[in-house]
Amino acid sequence: MISQYTTKVKKSFKYLSLLNHPSNKGFCPICNQKTLFVEYGSWLRDQYKCIKCNSIPRHRALINSIKLFVPNYKQTLIHESSPGSRSSDYLKNECQGYSCSQYFPDVTPGQVHQGFRCESLENLTFPDASFDLFITQDVFEHVLHPDQAFGEIARVLKPGGMHIFTMPWYPELKHSRQRAAIEDSEIKYLEEAIYHGNPISNQGSLVTYDWGSDFVDYVYKHSGMSTTIHLHVDRSLGLDAKYLEVFISQKSYE
């Protein structure tokens, strides 16, 4: 009885605390339920959350785009590089053909480490035409050789397959800005060093590129894939924030 009472009290305090934050009712694309989206702070990209699954806007935007562009996604072969979000959990739970990998610098690609297959986007070990769908979430602002990575993703996709991904995008930049490079096995900083959170490393992930308006041409040049930039702002789906764009690069059928 005490335990049940304590649980009820905690829930009451939780919902009372929500009254201090702006919120709206809606339907979450990830937990597939009617829910409440709450603004816990002004930086909506990380602080506009579903109270039921704790997802943030870019998680919901990715799943919403997958549902729109690949309606049969649950029957496809999907690979995700560097998972670690509510959207990753959703794909793992909903799609039997889902697999994932992380990159560990000191582990041979293809080997399993800490429960994950080790893979480098710049030199994937998968055979050609392995997947229908390849997923990355806020990864390509951290890749040192994105030209190689886009080419490798195109290689492992089946004809007509898609790379669906998120990343910060700065269309006001006419030319993408490289922030860091590697020379003689050492990092060379071309701009002030910026790090983002990394689910498998306390050191964080170095930002290597600020992608600008030339990004679509860059992808095509290095992979042959055509890219659609999809932006859907809809508070009823919890979709509202900066850098909410989802990128859909498709391999040709030929």
Protein Blocks (a to p, Z undefined) as FASTA:
>chain_A
ZZmmmmmmmmmmmmmmmmmpccdddddfklopacddddfbfblmlmcccfklopafklmm
mmmmmmmmmmmlmmpccddehiaifklmmmmmmmmkbccddddfkbcehiaeehiacddf
klccbdehkbfbdcdehkllmcfblmlmmmmmmmmpcehiacdddddddfklmbacdfbd
ceehiacdfbdcdddddfkbcnbpadfbdcdfklmmmmmmmnopacdddddddfknopac
ehkbccdddddfZZ
